[in-house]
Amino acid sequence: MKKLFVVVMVALFTLSMGGMVVAEEKAPAKKPSVTKERTAEVTATVVAIDLEKRVVTLKGSEGKLFDLKVGERAKNLPQVKVGDLVTVKYYESLAVKVFKKGEVPKVEGVAEGVVTAKPGEKPGGAAVSQVTLTATVEALDKKKHTVTLKGPEGKSVTVKVKDPKNMVNVIVGDEVVITYSEALAISVESATKK
């Protein structure tokens, strides 16, 4: 759980620095709630395949080559051919909700799932994961726009708050529910589309 807390805190810090969509509650008497998300999609062309080593060499849209090690879960790797298009879609979100001490619902945990292509189909699949944990506000620095959070294992981390309005009505002792979600989908299409 310590490693999990650090991963979620790093994601919290990373997403708070990015230029993503922010949704927040407007009522000043309520504790803040923020959701940030981003998506990305990349398509590359298969230029070489080493079935024995399970390595596919891809050429990105800018002409750069890179190798992708394909795990054993991809049962249909022999279906991939040079010239095929590989599309990767990525989604991540971070939701943060502040509660008064003692009012936080019990929601901690990890959920994961993987779906792969059926035998004989082009390789593809999707993986999703969601981590939810609760941290306690240990300290606030409204001039520097930072909050120090203490995780469930007692480890603390200080994060910068991008929008100072999200610190309104937050006090030391409040509890913060943090949910980090990510999803990755990979599909392979033949070079000769029908």
Secondary structure, 3 states (H helix, E strand, C coil): CHHHHHHHHHHHHHHHHCCCEEEECCCCCCCCEEEEEEEEEEEEEEEEEECCCCEEEEECCCCCEEEEECCCCCCCHHHCCCCCEEEEEEEEEEEEEEECCCCCCCCCEEEEEEEECCCCCCCEEEEEEEEEEEEEEEEEECCCCEEEEECCCCCEEEEECCCHHHHCCCCCCCEEEEEEEEEEEEEEECCCCC
